[in-house]
Amino acid sequence: MSDILELIKSLAGINGKVNYVPWNIEDVEIFYGVPPILIQGVDAVRAYRSNPAQRFVPSLTGRGVFVQNQNWSGIIEVDLLNASASCAAIEALELIGIPFPLAVVDKTTNGLGSAIGTSCRVVGTPHWHRAKMPGLYTYTFAATNLVILNGMKNIQSS
């Protein structure tokens, strides 16, 4: 166990202290399309997989195995300011109906913390969800292949 703690300390560059860095939406960049285009006016973003990454299958011997789930689909929800130019671009892509890649990157992790969805399409957002926050519009993207990486924050000591 102490080897794991030493590894964590050496990776994070901290000497037994835990530095809690507040999360800031300004450190998150969201890109869509090819070539990547930056989405402006982001207020919040959520990404989650539709299915668990693995599942446990018990066996008659008492032991079981973990089976990798082949369905990597997921949902990415982005809250945008209502009158931003990015809203118009996303709605134009929705009308065309062509799936596009979507990447959410946290700059404080040097790109290691990210959520990348391929073949994303805009799907309907419930009206009650939109009515929760006036002035914001929630876009829900369904991704056929969603990879979520947590990464480690790059903590600079001052």
N, C-alpha and C positions, 0 to 999 in steps of 0.2 A: 504494500500500500504506500509506503514512503517513497518508492521509486516513481510511482504515478504522481505524487505530490511534487517531487523534485522536477519531474518533466513539465508539469503545469507551470511551476514557478519559473523555470528556464524559458519556456515558450512565451509566457506573458511578460517576462522581464521584471517581475515584482519579487520582493523578498519577504514572502509570507503575508503581505498586506493585500487586501482586496480593494481595488479601486472601482467604485461604481460610477460609470459614466452615464449621464442621462441620455436617453434616446432622442434624437432630433430629426424631424422629417426633412429638414434642409440637407441632411447628409445622405438622403436617399434619392437616387435618380432612376427614372423609369423610361425605358426606350421601347419603341415599337417599330416594326417593319424592317425592310432591308433596302437600303442602308439604314442603320439605326437613327431614329428621330427622337429627340428628347421631348417628353410630355411636360408641359408647364402647368402650374396651378394645382399641384398635388397637395391634398390635405391629409390623407391617410391611405394606407395600402394594407391588404390582407391577402395571404396566399395559404392555401391548405390543400392537401391531397384528398381525393374522393374516397380512396381506399387505404388501409394501412399498408406500410411498406412490406411487412412480413406477417405471416400468420403461423401459429403453432399447430402442428398436426400430431396428435398423440398416436402411439402405436401400442400393440398388444404386449410388448415386452416391458412396458412401463416407462420407457424413454420415448421421446418424440423428436421430431425434427422441425426446424424452422424453414418454411417454404417462401421463397421470394415471390412477391406479387408481380405479375407481368403487366397489370393494368396500372399505368402511372398517370392516369388522368387526374386533373385537379381544377381548382377554381382560384382565380385572382380577382380580387375586388379593389377598385381604385376609386377614391373619392376625389373629385375635381371641382374646382370653382365653376359655378354655373355658366358664366359668360366667357370662359377662357377659349383661346383659339384651338387648344387641344381637344376640347369637346366637339368642335366642328369637324376636326380631322377624324376623330374616332367615329362620329356619326356617318361621315362619308365612307369610311371603310366598312361600316356596318351595312350601308346601302349596297355597296359593291358585292359584299358577301365573300370576299377572298380571305381565307385564313392567313394570319401573319404572326411572326414571333413577337413575344413580349418579354422583356428582361427588367427585373427590379434589382438594383445594385446598391448596397450600402457602402459609401465611400470610406467610412472609418475602418472597414475591414480589408481595405485594398482590393476589393472585388471578390473576396472569399465568401462574404455573406451575401447571398443572392437567391433569387427565385427566377428561373428561366422556363418559360412555357413555349412550346412549339405549336404551330397550327392553332392559334387562339382565335376564337370567334366571340363576338359580343352576344350574350344571352340576356334574357329579360331580367330586370331587377324589380322586385316587388314594390308596389307603391308605398306600403307602410315603411319599407326600408329607406326610400327616398325622402319620406316625410319626416324622418327622425331628425335630420339636420337641414334646415332651410338654407338656401344659398349654395349647397353642395349637390352634386349629381353623382350617384354611385353607378359606375360601369362594372358589370360582372362579365368576366372573360372565362370561357371554358377552354381549357388547354388539353390536348390529347396526350401530351407528354410533359409533365411538370417536375422539374428538379429543384428542390429546396435545399440550400446549403446555409448553415448557421454562421460559420466562420468565427474568427476571433477578432475583437476590436483592437485597433492599433492605438495603444494608450501611450501618449507622450507625456513623460513626467516633466513638470515645470519647476 
